Amino acid sequence: MRISRHRCSSSKSPHPAKSPGNIRGYLPFGDSIIELSLQLLALLALVGFSAGFVSSIAGAGGLIALPVLLSIGIPPINALATNKFQSVFGTLSSTINYFRKGHIDFSRLYPALLCAGVGAAVGTFAVQNMSADFLQRLIPFLLIGIALYFWFSPRVDDHDSHPRISQGKFNWTVGGGIGFYGGFFGPGIGSFFAFAFTSLLGYNMRRATANTKPLVLMTNTTSLVIFLWSGQVIWSAAIVMALGQIIGARLGSSMVIRRGAALVRPAIILATIAMAVKLLLSQ
């Protein structure tokens, strides 16, 4: 498995010949081109499958995909863009599956989707002019708090409980607020949405997990549009990972539908703790 870079000079063709067994992934910074071997692309497809499976259950698929993209030498901004592209397809796959099984009510959810989209757009533009250092220090402790909530709260099971706020207030506070966070920083956004659905609207774990996916899809798609506009996606890696994501997310969401809180509750606890530890170690 290998990744190689080529520099293109003005005196030569800007598109060097392909090496046997390699597929060129366009990388629009300077005049560099990345070639990914077929073996590496196969590995990335498996990584996409694993990330999609985990994300459809508990979120945190980026903990799997992003480190792999960085480890093979892809620059951070391109790794972030490529990860965002492939994760959107996994989230879309699980959203469709949950919707077909009747676990998502878009008539109640669409105002929150609009608020999440606006919040994500504002957050994505804001992060270009503001420092995210404060959030990077704060978020690990919030994630640990969410893990403790899912561990100890009697509201986290397969039964709906009484809502604490109205749907309207939820739409603009949670949809807009967490949407902004998703565009501005991002880690743990699925856990924050799931926490809000269970603690504020009283959703059971299966229903909360299902309704989280369209909101995550909206925030990620909004950010992805900006990445696409700036041309940061490495297409060969993004496409094979997206295919893996679609399959993994379909499998994971089907397991959530069958097993409910017995699967989702421990998965979210482990995922949030893993994200918190990763963020603490990176400080």
C-alpha positions in Angstrom: 0.0 0.0 0.0 1.4 3.4 -0.8 0.6 7.0 -1.4 2.8 9.0 -3.8 2.9 12.7 -4.8 3.9 14.2 -8.1 5.0 17.7 -8.8 4.0 19.1 -12.2 6.2 21.5 -14.0 5.2 23.9 -16.6 7.4 22.2 -19.2 5.7 18.8 -18.8 2.2 17.5 -19.0 0.2 18.4 -15.8 -1.1 14.9 -15.7 1.6 12.3 -15.2 1.0 8.8 -16.5 -0.7 6.4 -14.1 1.4 3.8 -12.4 0.0 0.2 -12.8 -2.4 -0.5 -10.0 -2.7 3.1 -8.9 -5.6 5.5 -9.2 -5.0 9.2 -9.1 -6.9 11.3 -6.4 -7.1 14.9 -7.3 -5.6 17.2 -4.6 -6.1 20.8 -5.5 -3.4 22.5 -3.6 -0.3 23.9 -5.4 0.4 21.6 -8.3 0.4 18.3 -6.4 -1.3 15.1 -7.4 -1.8 12.1 -5.1 -1.9 8.6 -6.3 -3.5 6.0 -4.1 -2.7 2.3 -4.7 -5.5 -0.1 -5.2 -4.6 -1.9 -2.0 -4.8 1.4 -0.1 -8.2 2.2 -1.7 -9.4 -1.3 -0.6 -8.3 -0.5 3.0 -10.1 2.9 2.8 -13.3 1.2 1.7 -13.0 -1.1 4.8 -12.4 2.0 7.0 -15.4 3.7 5.5 -17.5 0.6 6.3 -16.3 0.5 9.9 -16.9 4.2 10.4 -20.4 4.0 8.9 -21.3 1.1 11.1 -20.1 2.9 14.3 -21.6 6.3 13.3 -25.0 4.8 12.6 -25.2 3.5 16.1 -23.3 6.0 18.3 -21.7 8.6 16.1 -17.9 9.0 16.4 -17.1 7.4 13.0 -14.6 10.2 12.5 -12.5 8.7 15.2 -11.9 5.8 12.8 -11.8 7.5 9.4 -9.9 10.7 10.1 -6.8 9.3 11.8 -6.4 6.8 8.9 -6.6 9.5 6.3 -4.0 11.5 8.2 -1.7 8.5 8.7 -1.3 7.8 5.0 0.0 11.4 4.5 -3.1 13.3 3.3 -2.8 16.9 4.5 -5.2 17.9 7.4 -7.6 20.2 5.4 -7.9 17.6 2.7 -8.4 14.8 5.2 -11.2 16.8 6.9 -12.9 17.4 3.6 -12.6 13.8 2.4 -13.9 12.6 5.8 -16.8 14.9 5.6 -17.7 13.7 2.1 -17.7 10.0 3.0 -19.5 10.5 6.3 -22.4 12.4 4.6 -23.1 9.2 2.5 -23.1 7.0 5.6 -25.4 9.3 7.5 -27.7 9.5 4.5 -27.8 5.7 4.3 -28.8 5.3 7.9 -31.3 8.2 7.7 -33.1 6.5 4.8 -33.2 3.2 6.6 -34.6 4.7 9.8 -37.2 6.6 7.8 -38.3 3.6 5.9 -38.8 1.7 9.2 -41.0 4.6 10.5 -38.6 5.9 13.2 -38.3 9.5 11.8 -41.2 12.0 11.6 -40.0 14.7 9.2 -43.2 16.7 9.8 -42.0 17.4 13.3 -38.3 17.5 12.5 -38.0 19.8 9.4 -38.0 23.1 11.4 -35.1 21.8 13.4 -33.4 20.8 10.2 -33.6 24.3 8.9 -32.3 25.8 12.1 -29.4 23.2 12.1 -28.5 24.2 8.6 -28.5 27.9 9.3 -26.5 27.3 12.5 -23.9 25.1 10.7 -23.4 27.7 8.0 -22.9 30.4 10.6 -20.5 28.2 12.5 -18.5 27.2 9.5 -17.9 30.8 8.5 -17.3 31.8 12.1 -14.5 29.3 12.7 -12.5 30.9 9.9 -12.3 34.1 11.9 -12.4 32.8 15.5 -10.3 30.4 17.6 -11.8 27.1 18.6 -9.3 26.6 21.4 -11.8 27.3 24.1 -14.2 24.7 22.7 -11.4 22.2 22.4 -10.7 22.5 26.1 -14.4 22.5 27.1 -15.9 19.8 24.9 -14.1 16.7 26.5 -15.7 17.5 29.9 -19.2 18.0 28.3 -18.8 14.6 26.5 -17.9 12.9 29.8 -21.0 14.5 31.3 -23.1 13.0 28.5 -21.5 9.6 29.0 -22.5 9.8 32.7 -26.0 10.8 31.8 -26.5 7.9 29.5 -25.0 5.6 32.1 -27.1 6.6 35.1 -30.3 8.3 33.8 -33.5 6.2 34.0 -34.9 8.1 31.0 -32.4 6.3 28.7 -34.3 3.2 27.6 -36.7 1.9 25.0 -39.7 3.9 26.4 -40.6 7.5 25.7 -40.8 9.9 28.7 -42.5 13.2 29.3 -40.9 16.1 27.3 -39.4 19.0 29.2 -39.6 21.6 26.4 -41.8 22.2 23.5 -40.9 21.1 20.0 -40.7 24.7 18.9 -38.2 25.7 21.5 -36.2 22.5 20.7 -36.0 23.4 17.1 -34.3 26.8 17.4 -32.3 26.2 20.6 -31.0 22.6 20.0 -31.2 22.6 16.2 -29.6 26.0 15.8 -27.2 25.7 18.7 -25.8 22.3 18.0 -25.9 23.0 14.3 -23.6 26.0 15.0 -21.3 23.8 17.1 -21.2 21.2 14.3 -20.1 23.9 11.8 -17.7 25.5 14.2 -16.0 22.5 15.8 -17.9 19.2 15.3 -16.7 16.3 17.5 -19.5 14.5 19.3 -22.3 16.3 17.5 -24.3 13.1 17.2 -24.0 12.5 21.0 -25.1 16.0 21.7 -28.2 15.6 19.5 -29.0 12.2 21.1 -28.6 13.7 24.5 -31.0 16.5 23.7 -33.7 14.2 22.2 -33.7 11.9 25.3 -33.3 14.6 28.0 -35.4 17.4 26.5 -38.0 15.7 24.3 -38.2 12.4 26.2 -37.5 10.2 23.1 -36.5 6.6 23.7 -33.0 5.6 22.6 -34.1 4.0 19.3 -36.1 7.0 18.3 -33.5 9.5 19.5 -30.8 7.8 17.5 -32.9 7.7 14.4 -33.9 11.4 14.6 -30.3 12.5 15.3 -29.2 11.3 11.8 -31.1 13.8 9.7 -29.8 16.7 11.8 -26.2 15.4 11.6 -26.7 15.0 7.8 -27.9 18.6 7.5 -24.9 20.1 9.5 -22.4 17.9 7.7 -23.8 18.6 4.3 -23.7 22.4 4.9 -20.0 22.2 5.9 -19.3 19.8 2.9 -20.7 22.4 0.4 -18.0 24.8 1.6 -15.3 22.2 1.3 -16.5 21.3 -2.2 -16.5 25.0 -3.2 -12.9 25.3 -2.1 -11.9 22.0 -3.9 -10.4 20.1 -1.0 -11.9 16.6 -1.4 -9.6 13.8 -2.6 -12.1 12.0 -4.9 -10.6 8.6 -5.2 -10.5 8.1 -1.4 -13.8 9.9 -0.8 -15.8 7.7 -3.3 -14.5 4.3 -2.1 -15.0 5.3 1.5 -18.5 6.6 0.8 -19.4 3.2 -0.7 -18.1 1.5 2.5 -20.0 4.0 4.6 -23.3 3.3 2.9 -23.1 -0.5 3.6 -21.8 -0.1 7.1 -24.4 2.5 8.0 -27.2 0.3 6.6 -26.0 -2.6 8.7 -25.6 -0.6 11.9 -28.9 1.2 11.7 -30.7 -2.1 11.1 -29.1 -3.4 14.3 -30.3 -0.3 16.2 -33.8 -0.9 15.0 -33.7 -4.5 16.2 -31.9 -4.1 19.5 -32.7 -0.5 20.7 -31.2 0.8 23.9 -29.5 -2.5 24.7 -27.1 -1.7 21.8 -27.2 2.1 21.6 -26.7 3.0 25.3 -23.3 1.3 25.8 -22.2 2.3 22.3 -22.8 6.0 23.0 -21.1 5.8 26.4 -18.0 4.2 24.9 -18.0 6.6 21.9 -18.3 9.8 24.0 -15.6 8.7 26.4 -13.3 7.8 23.5 -13.9 11.2 21.9 -13.2 12.9 25.2 -10.0 11.1 25.8 -8.8 11.8 22.2 -9.5 15.6 22.6 -7.8 15.7 26.0 -4.7 14.0 24.6 -4.6 16.3 21.7 -4.4 19.4 23.9 
